[in-house]
Amino acid sequence: MNVMAPKPIEMTEATVTFSRSDWEAHLDRLEEQSDRAAVARSMAERERLGEAEFARLSYTMAETNRIIDDGVSRITIWRERAGVTQRALATEAGVSAGYLSEIEAGKKPGSVTALAAIAKVLRVPMEHLLG
């Protein structure tokens, strides 16, 4: 659905002027369209993953986003949620414990190969570890 812009009151080469009420109504329509698109993406992801896995990942992502501002690594958050020690995760992912520690501390970015292996062990999409 395309959202039609309000009718301009005045137009120049550099500006377009709308009434405030028309502009606010337009912003509301854009927000509603964005919300509907977000719901559609969420429903598609729920169908793709299955209800239980979707709930696990969605809940944890919401919590993760609240914790990240405190400087905690995304990998640390997902690892702790999974109840896995650094050493166990490193062993299962095939990376050294020291390397994993440096990635979690933000001293090293982690190779794509390492991050993919860590994501696989933690059963999360790799993009959940990036940010």
Secondary structure, 3 states (H helix, E strand, C coil): CCCCCCCCCEECCCCEECCHHHHHHHHHHHHHHHHHHHHHHHHHHHHHHCHHHHHHHHHHHHHHHHHHCCCCCHHHHHHHHHCCCHHHHHHHHCCCHHHHHHHHCCCCCCCHHHHHHHHHHHCCCHHHHCC
